[in-house]
């Protein structure tokens, strides 16, 4: 499926530009969203990461 019906090239270009400056955060464990879906009373307290994420390379 494409965002712009029938224009796969435009959709690919749009997604590429959106993802270019994105910060990807990788988490481990079960999804908080799915846990809340199963148990609406589930805790929503923040979890402190065990190590900081890697720094991004400077942009030129």
N, C-alpha and C positions, 0 to 999 in steps of 0.2 A: 504494500500500500504506500502511496506517496502522499505527501502533504498537499502538493499541487497536482491534482488529478491529471495523469497522463504526462507529467513533466518530471521524470525521474532525475534528470540532470539538474534542474532548478532545486529540487528537494535536497539532493545530495550537497549542492553548493551551500544552501541555507544551513543545513545541519553541520556542515564543516565549519562554517563561520561561527556558529553558536558555540561549538565545542572547542574552537581554537583557544579562546581565553578562559575556558572553564577550569575550575579547580575540581579535581576528582578526589573524593573522599571515600576511602575503602574502609568498611567496617566489618567486624567479625561478630558472629553470634546471630541470634534470631532477630527478625525484623520487629522493631517497636510498633510499626503500623499494623502488622499482622497480629502481634500479641494483643494490642488494644482492640482489634476487631474480634478476637476470640474472647477477651475478658475486658469489658468496658471499665471495670473498676481497677485495672492494672495501674501500677505506679508510673508516674511520668517524670520521676526525678532524673536529673542529668547524671551522666556517667563521665568521670574524668578519664581521658585516654592514658594508657600506660606509658607511651612515648610520643613525643611531638611528631607531627608529620614532616616529611622532608621539605626543605626550602626549594622553591622554584628557581630555576636558573635565571639570571638577569636577562631582560629583553634588550635586544639591540635595535 
